[in-house]
């Protein structure tokens, strides 16, 4: 019985090998698909869209274009068997370029090349370079340009105050008018120039764009700021104080005298942390901090600091008392605030849950959490310096602002936060 069974297995194996050999032979006997025909093209900025025709062929897998771009690198582009167009790009000149198209079968065989010579239109990176303009804004300049395509571009902005050289890299990938701000500049004259690069590493020549002086931006005084307690969460718990987030004292882990943060504990706020989400905002009493700035201000950006003191890793004195100093940072840990909505208005009557949700100026997130609890040093330094949030346009004038708390880094018991500072102009 075993001999019969083994014989059957051997027979099936030999038969399968025969089928494989036949299939391989059949594949080898299938010719390459026919070459594409009727080639034509339409210019694009830095390339072309090539149209073609293919014959009905079940063996056709795709069409491939092969050419050399302006970086003298060979480029391959493919198009589905169901399409009749293929786009080529990567050119920064107006010279003729030869493009070779191949039909490729399921067996990998290629047809003979069908050639077409294309002359691209002016490269989009040159058009972008020409369109870039600058204008002074509070604490910086605004760069504006038009992108005629949805391809990724990188804009290298070089600027100098006469003594120091700086560079910022801006990027966009949308076909649209783009506006981006370069902030943190002193109110002195800077000369600006730009270079534009595409994803193929083609670069334009550097172009001078003129001299501009940023408008002076100031840190807004907190002397008259007050927390409107009737509308705000209770942040006074343990050493935490509700008003600590606007006292101009930033919490550090190395000092025992600067424990300046609020601690919003659920026991002092209805038994649960009601973070902002659309349901809670419209049906409950979400956690928010409402501040009266005492006068109207124009707001251009704001900077936030997390709690730094890490209670589980606190350092005790010889008597076992808490020194207020910790050996590690509390940044990005469970009970630190992770995100919030920022909203501003001139009317206290506008500070309803519905308005705060629907009309928020910005949703702010400090980033993370991080894999395996490891926080990169760059993110630690960002927390030390303060998380900066730049408004797309200068907003205001406003008298009141709201922080609507949306999440911690995991805690459902308490939320901690150290400081917020606003920048802009005080209205006289």
C-alpha positions, 0 to 999 in steps of 0.5 A, a space after each residue: 500500500 505504501 509503495 502504491 502511494 509513493 508511486 502516485 506522489 512521484 507520478 504527480 510530481 513528474 506531471 507537475 514538472 512537465 506542466 511547469 516546463 510547458 508553461 515556461 515554454 509557452 511563455 517563451 513562445 509569446 512574442 512581445 506586444 506591438 509597439 505603440 503608435 500615433 504618438 503626439 504630445 502637449 507641452 507642460 512646464 518642464 515636460 510633456 504629456 505624451 499620447 499614444 495608441 496601443 493594439 488590443 493585446 491580452 499580453 500587454 502589461 504596461 507602457 514604459 517611457 525612457 529618457 534622460 532628464 536635465 540632470 543627465 539621469 535616466 528616468 523611467 515612467 510607466 503607464 497602465 495598459 488601460 491608459 493612453 497617456 504618459 507624463 514626462 518631466 524633469 527638464 529645465 530647458 527649452 531644447 528638444 528631448 527624445 523620449 522612447 516608449 515601449 510596450 511591455 508584456 506580462 512576460 517582461 518582453 519589450 516591444 521595439 522603441 517608439 520615439 518622439 521628440 518633445 520640446 518642454 515649456 518653461 520649467 515650473 521652478 523658473 516660473 515660481 522663482 519669478 513669481 516669488 515676492 516678499 512683504 514685511 509682517 510682524 516679526 518677519 516677512 511673508 513669501 508669496 508665490 504661484 505654483 502652476 503644478 501640484 509637483 513638490 518644490 523646495 524654495 531656498 530663501 537666503 537672507 542677510 542683515 549685512 553681518 550674518 547670513 541665514 537660510 530657510 527652506 520652504 516647500 509646497 506641493 499644491 497648484 495654488 497661490 502659496 503664502 508662507 511666513 518667515 518669523 522670528 526676525 529683528 526689525 532691521 533691514 534684510 536682503 533676500 534672494 531665492 533659489 527653487 529646486 524640484 524633486 529631480 534636483 534641478 535648481 534655478 539660478 539664485 534671484 535677488 528679491 530686494 530688501 525688507 524690514 520686518 515690522 516690530 513684534 512685541 511680547 504682549 504684557 500680562 500685567 492686566 491679564 486675569 483668568 475668568 474663573 466663572 468660565 474656566 476650569 479649576 486648576 488649583 490642586 496640590 502645588 498647582 494654581 489656576 492662574 499659574 499659566 499666565 504668571 510669566 514664570 516658566 516651570 523648570 525641572 532644575 529649580 525648586 522655586 518655579 513650580 508654576 503650572 496649573 493642575 486640573 484634577 478631575 476631583 475638582 472639575 465634576 469628577 471627570 476630565 471633560 476634554 473638548 470634542 464635538 459631542 462634549 462641547 455641544 452637550 456638556 461643560 468642557 474644560 477651558 481656560 478663559 483669559 481677559 487681557 484687559 485691553 484689545 490686542 492684535 495676535 500674530 503667534 503664541 508660545 506654550 510651555 509644558 510642565 517640566 517638574 517630574 513628580 515621580 522622579 522628584 529629588 528629596 532633601 535629607 529630611 525626605 521633603 520634596 525639593 521641587 527639583 526633578 532628575 528628569 523632565 515631565 515633558 510628553 508624559 501622561 498628565 501633561 497637556 498635549 493639545 488644545 483649541 485656541 479661540 479669541 473674541 471681543 465679547 464674553 457672550 461669544 464664549 459659548 461652547 458652540 462658538 468655541 468649537 466652530 470658530 477656533 482660530 487654531 488647533 494646537 498639538 505638542 506632538 508625540 506620543 513617542 515609540 517605547 517612551 523615547 523622546 528625541 532630544 530635539 523634542 526635549 529642546 523644543 519643549 524647553 524653548 517653548 512650542 511656537 504656534 504661528 497664526 496664518 494671519 495677524 488676528 484681532 483686535 481681541 480682548 479675550 482668549 480661550 484655551 479649550 483642552 482637547 487631550 493629555 498624553 494619557 492621563 484621565 485624572 489630571 492635566 498640567 500646563 505651565 505657561 502661554 505667551 502671546 506676541 503681536 501689537 497692543 491696540 492703543 
